[in-house]
Amino acid sequence: MTQIQSPTGAPHARILGVGGYRPSRVVTNEQICEMIDSSDEWIRTRTGIEERRWASAEETVGVMSLAAAGKALAAAGVEPEQLGCVVISTVTHLAQTPSLAVDVANQLGAKNAAAFDISAACAGFCHGLALAQDMIRGGSAEYVLVIGVERLSDLTDVTDRSTAFIFGDGAGAAVVGPSQTPGIGPVVWGADGAQLDAIGQTFTWDALRERPELGFPALRMAGQQVFRWASYQMVPVAKKALERAGITAEQLDAFIPHQANNRITDAMIRALKLPEHVPVARDIAKQGNTSAASIPLAMERMLEEGEAPHGGVALLIGFGAGLVYAAQVVVLP
Ligand SMILES: CC(C)(COP(=O)(O)OP(=O)(O)OC[C@H]1O[C@@H](n2cnc3c(N)ncnc32)[C@H](O)[C@@H]1OP(=O)(O)O)[C@@H](O)C(=O)NCCC(=O)NCCS
């Protein structure tokens, strides 16, 4: 029987550089409260959000992705031609096809890269990292660009009291490459389709064929259901990611959870018995919930502000619509 070859890649993979893009327009809680019956105080205490950024017409998902990717490539010292794959996680690229990743790869000059989008909502960046690490170890790419980008303001009903204050726009990118030592721990991931209805669109695009008067869809969310699930069900997932990486919470140099709600983060900190010396991402205060972009944006800020050390070990956990989740321990670039 004819045998085929199946070469493997590098022994390990690691994040070599991160970069983010935060849109220029700041939207304060006061501005949100002009559209819904709420208060700055309620939004701050219930979520931790002080303000968020909403993209202008010019700040498209493509423009924001390119800006974040440029920073990540420069930080990593990697040229676009070296990329073997570009993976973009987004739920707000509003064209069914072609993918955003193909456009971004082309504009970057990543002419040797495969490119595709993934849809894993707020867990998308962690899904992308897991794919990148497997590609690099499996030999299908040497360098992979992972981008999380969202324009959630496009899918926000500004009059909906349960969502209008939460979402923000932005992009975060990471360049993942080969490493002699482990830089991305085993992923712990999954999908709970029984909670398909917890977060979704007010109606699907095809409904417009029958009822064009519906206008444009928005995101809707069963806030309490998602809150409870994230606060309790994500703790064993985070613990397992630590366990599978062979470390304890004591050994962490940073905790970078998806920026969904500070109270979810606080519940996780308590349940994980995270020591006080471990810095925790609180990027939500200035960005709101930027879904797939939230973890790389928070990572970038912690590194830039010297809150988390380069080369330190961080626990990442993303969770969101599906409901889906993914967690892993990484070595920071
Ligand atoms: C959305 C969220 C902040 C709402 O907070 P909550 O504490 O669950 O709010 P509830 O819906 O239970 O409402 C509590 C009270 O606040 C009020 N309230 C709700 N929305 C309000 C708003 N925007 N402004 C002011 N008050 C509000 C309610 O009327 C209720 O008042 P009552 O106690 O007098 O009846 C919270 O559920 C949450 O963060 N969920 C998870 C969201 C998330 O992570 N999503 C993304 C996952 S990727």
The ligand as an ORCA input file, in Angstrom:
! r2SCAN-3c Opt
* xyz 0 1
  C     -26.866     42.609     31.703
  C     -26.566     42.650     33.189
  C     -25.547     43.701     33.495
  C     -27.850     42.998     33.915
  O     -27.591     43.018     35.298
  P     -28.551     42.251     36.299
  O     -28.050     42.533     37.631
  O     -28.630     40.819     35.854
  O     -29.904     42.994     36.025
  P     -31.379     42.404     36.103
  O     -31.856     42.166     34.726
  O     -31.427     41.276     37.086
  O     -32.116     43.630     36.753
  C     -31.853     44.057     38.095
  C     -32.534     45.373     38.314
  O     -31.894     46.379     37.522
  C     -32.845     46.993     36.658
  N     -32.190     47.240     35.379
  C     -32.034     46.393     34.322
  N     -31.373     47.002     33.344
  C     -31.111     48.246     33.771
  C     -30.456     49.342     33.202
  N     -29.909     49.276     31.976
  N     -30.335     50.472     33.925
  C     -30.862     50.557     35.165
  N     -31.513     49.551     35.748
  C     -31.626     48.407     35.058
  C     -33.981     46.013     36.515
  O     -35.180     46.660     36.215
  C     -34.010     45.397     37.890
  O     -34.676     46.271     38.769
  P     -35.597     45.723     39.971
  O     -34.649     44.955     40.868
  O     -36.131     46.966     40.574
  O     -36.605     44.845     39.315
  C     -26.061     41.274     33.674
  O     -27.105     40.345     33.660
  C     -24.933     40.742     32.891
  O     -23.863     41.327     32.838
  N     -25.107     39.570     32.264
  C     -24.075     38.921     31.543
  C     -23.864     39.660     30.285
  C     -22.718     39.117     29.527
  O     -21.744     38.732     30.071
  N     -22.907     39.122     28.232
  C     -21.944     38.803     27.322
  C     -21.505     37.428     27.396
  S     -20.416     37.302     26.161
*
